[in-house]
Amino acid sequence: MTTTTAPFPRWDDARAATLDEPGLLLYRSNLLGSDLRITNYGGGNTSAKIMQKDPLSGQDVEVLWVKGSGGDVGSMKLDGFSTLYMDKLRALKGLYRGREHEDEMVGYLPHCTFNLNSRAASIDTPLHASLPYLHVDHMHPDAVIAIAAMANSEAITRQVFEGTVGWLPWLRPGYELGQQLAAHDAAHPGLRGIVLGGHGLFSWGDSAKACYENTVDLIERAQTWLTSERARRHVQVFGGTAFAALPEAERDRTLARVLPVLRGLSAEGAASAGSSAADGSPRGGQIVPKLLHLNTSPEVLEFVNSKDLAPLAALGTSCPDHFLRTKIRPLVVPESVYGLSGADLKDKLGELLAAYRADYAAYHARCKRPNSPALRDPNPVVVLLPRIGMVTIAKDKATARIAGEFYVNAINVMREANAVDQYVGLPEQEAFDIEYWLLEEAKLQRMPKPKPMVGKVALVTGGAGGIGQAIARRMLADGGCVVLADIDQEALDSVSAELAKAHGRDHVRGVRCDVTDEASVIAAFDRAAIEFGGVDILVSNAGIASAAPIEETTLALWMRNQSILATGYFLVGREAFKQMKAQGTGGSIVMIASKNGMVASAQATAYCAAKAAEIQLSRSFALEGAPLGIRSNVVNPDAVIRGSKIWTGKWSEERAAANKISEQDLEAFYRDRSMLKRSVFPEDIAEATYFFAAEHLSAKSTGNILNVDAGNLAAFTR
């Protein structure tokens, strides 16, 4: 429950007047999902019973519109709803064989589909169908879950809502719970809703607006009561403060050292499990790359710095939506780890993760049933760091971020429940039966195969330029995350925003970086570690170009080329190498050199020498990186004129003069000079770079050079 006192979103009568019944349901759903105090991301569901013409009989029939499997009420569209015949749903009662057979009822839901709707119905469909109300909401508000997770939840529910809201003990969602909801409602006429123990709230209304306002009013009433009750009791939140938060600079230095190691160990642990991860990662014996998300919000810091951190964290979460995404409990890392580095840090974190994995495997062994799915990735999803905050780990950045949001919900629930009564987590066996539910396993197995770059992070220097952008787009297209590093802040901001809009904010970060400045380079990699957990791919692409006869090549011009193209490539390569080594999961370094590194051009001595240095530098990285699984390769472009920033300055004029042609004829000149008579574009360089970056394409390639120049005999590598 956030601390904001802002009012809930208001129902807009003018907008609602323009909508039909399905439109009103969508409007209500989006409005409810727009405020995290009402429900968490992807949590809860809504429904409406609407009269529609049957496409076969032409008769008016009652149709249940209900949020389908998956999706998020805050962002869903009309195609996110399942539609089912109410008469067929009611008829299912005659097929129900009891609680031990309730999962089979899910198989009947497709037979109830109205109008061939392909959206799969969720397990909550029977809950909405069983209640006699036209409009039903099922939300997961922190305030209500806090009451639902109290030891004396039933009595406190009566007290808070003055008998207008019913209460049912925890029961896994499904057909049986739907029957119990209906029976409880029938036995208690006049209820406004029902609290589900450890779970959430059902509420209803005769119209879309009445349902929305009833839901929001009940949540607001719960929030108000909890706030006043906590104030009346003068309770110290989470037992008071045990730790002071680290200063930001010290925190970031610690995270930059710890997170790559944590990320790498989690990937290895996932591989050793040999099975699918709780966050949906695929089964298999290879390393499963993961991404990290950091949360240092006030709610999180209050919890991780509290005296009650250890006992509350051990209790686990309550609401099934929470622990499905966060596992039953987090890993707490002791502060003593922060002072370690190198092998000591890896050993200690390895011990902590090994103990967590053993505990999780024991939980699976204790609770599994004869038909339970195999053990999934036993690594933690949530890692709590006293004095720092919370890190969440998952197969992609969005999943990691959302898992963190869910654990914040759990923190809010624990805070409020413990302040008024006693927080209780879900019983272990019940938690297991949700986490390893065969229906949930079937959903995981239906998930599409992830794109090949999911879980990978590429840092691209010169990322705001034409070639850098093209490379970033290619990585993003296959699910990767990209850190754009560039010295041009204005261009960096513009390109980062454009790519984030196209590929999602979780996938793109921008960091200003001067590759000639050691501190700036280190800071860029530290930022990548804090944002994603580390870097798997370095594309060293920042560059300049210059031309001058030898006798006119000043020391300043020579040093500028060496500084950016040789020293700069060394610095970013070194920092990438260090971070990849800390992760222990290999990596790929791709240096964007030039045809000029293979064959000299007249009047470009400084540039050619620096580009040759890049090629030799890559070979050195390949040599030392091989035992660590770190590959290093070179892409040699030639005459990439369109979209390339180096051709917008003096270089274009200089090369035209050196070749005794006009600037507008440069592209044609270089195209006709090539063996294939074809122009080379940034996208061509991006494809070559992607080949070397992608483990599934070039796992056995290191120390290589790939020319992308449309054919230049003098630049042949052999």
Phi, psi and omega in degrees: 000114181291159185276356181296144176253013180298146179293157176290158178305138183267147176290129182261103182298323182295317178293317182298327182296341182269359190251146172276183186297313175299322178296323178294321177297316179296317180299315179299317181297311181297323180293316178297319183283353182280351183232117183293348174287341181270313177201153180281167179302130177074358184263157177077171178203163184226159179206162173211142176259115192236137175278126180219159178283129176291125182296342180268311185266340185077000180273152174288129179229157179273126184239130174273117170262121183217143179307129183281181181297132182077186179085176185222127184299332182288334185237358185293159174247181182301328181287359176275355180264139166276150176232129185221146176293125179292324181296324178289322177298319179294325182292340180298337182302328179289344180263351187286125184256009178113168189301323182291350180242013191292334180298332180294341180294334179298326180294341179275341185301319178302332179288347180262003186298135176262133172060034175057029180297125184276352180290121182294137178284144182273169180295341180277354182306314180298333179294316180288322182292329185285333182279140189277010187265149182291326184230127184226136173243140170234108186242162179239061180286138181306319184298317181285321179296327176301317177292319181293337183260013177275152179300325180252045187302316185296313181294320181291326175300316178298319182294314184294315187258006174053042175080002181271353180235129179279179182214136174231143177290165181307133170209136180302138178304142180159193186294321181297317178298321176301318179295321180290323175301312182298318181293318180295318179296317181295327181280349182227075183301146175090006179293149174264345182180179178221131173271132176262122183307128178066013190228293185173208189229134166253135179214166189205177179189167181275347177218167180300317181293315181298322179295314180300312184292326176295314180301310182295321180296319179296319179294317180297321178297318179296316179299313183298317181295316180298317181297314182291323181291321178295319179295320181296325184275345181055045183277136172286126182297127179053032176078005180099177186268132177252334184228152171260140180296144177293146171303150188304316182296317179293321177302313183293322177297319180295314181297319181297332179274322188275320190295318177300323178293315178299318180297313181296318180294324178292324178294319180293320179296324178295321180294319183291337179292330178065029181207175183288146181280160179296337178270008177100005179298149185289158173287158175146164184264005180269172176295133179255105183295143180227160177238153184246152175226132182259136175230119178239033181294161179303322180298318181291314181297322178301321182284309186290341179262011187265163177289332183268010184306304186299309182293324180288319178300323182291335181289337180081182183266172185249298184297132182301327177300327181291304189282343173297332182256345186240359192068169188294330178207160182268174169260130175257122181264122180293149183299334182299339181292331189298333182276356182272161176208169175058222183296326180297317179296314181296319180296315183291314177297323177299319178297316181297316180291322179297319179295319178297315181297321179295319179295320180292320178296323178293321175301316178296317181294322180293322193257346188295149177253169183305329182252016181292148174299158179295161177306131176266182179312116185273007180285155177291149170266323181249127177238121182260130185240100177307140180075353183238304183149219184227138173242133175245145190233129180204180185290338176213168187294318182297317180296320178295316180297315182293323176301320177297320178297321179294322180288332172298319174304316180296321177298315179300318180297313180298318181300310185288319181296316182288334180289330186255324184218233176224124179289137174231130175281171177291139176307143187305315182295322178295320178297316179298317183295335173280311185297322182250030176298134181300327178292325178290321177298318178299322178295318178298320182289338179278349182297139180296153178298132182295152175296156190295339182260004178300132181088356181259147179236126177247131171257124185242113175280155188061031189293340181271355178277178184297311179291318179301315178298316181298319178296315179300316180298322181293319177295315181296324182299333180255023170092002181283169172250149186228133168255112178274122178244127182203152180277341182270098186298318182296313178295321180299314180298318182295312182292319179300316180296319180296315181289324178295322178295322183281327189239359179101141185294338180287344188262347191229134170224149176241140178219129177290132183213128171260108187293347178273354184251113185303315181296322179294320179294315179300317180297324180295317180287327174299318180295321177298320179295318182290324183282321187233345183106348181151188183231135176257333186227129170249128170247106181272104192229347182301137184199168172222175172216147179211157179219139176188144172301156184305314184291344178257004179279106182285161176299324180298317179294317177301313183292327178295316178296314180296320183297314183278314190271337178252298179299317180300317179293325177295313184297312181291325177295318180297315181292323175297316180301315181297318182290319177297321178296319179297322179291323178073023182239023180079198180162174181223127175250127178236121180256124177273099182263237183189155169307329181292347174283344180257325182219131185288152172246147179298143174061035177216042186302311183298317181293312182298318181295318180293322180291325175295324178296322179300317181296315180292324178299317179299320179297323179294318177296320179298320182295310182282337183276338186306313180297341181260001183077016178265118181261150178220127183219166185238138168247125180253100174281168169211130172055049173274095189269310181292126175081354183268128185292332185291343180268002180269350181255219186285339183302320180299314179296318183293318181290326177296317180294318181296329181261005176057046176225170177278158182299322182293345179264003186298312184298316179296323180298310182291324178297313183288338178287336184284158179292325182271353181056046181227146177282151178253131184243162178307324180296331177293319177293323179298319180295318179295319178297316180301320179303312181288330182285328189277119181298325183287348179254324190223037183302336184251022179245120173209151182073017185259164177232131177239113177278132174237080189223012182063014176100112178218107187305319183294337183264005177306136184286339177223000000 
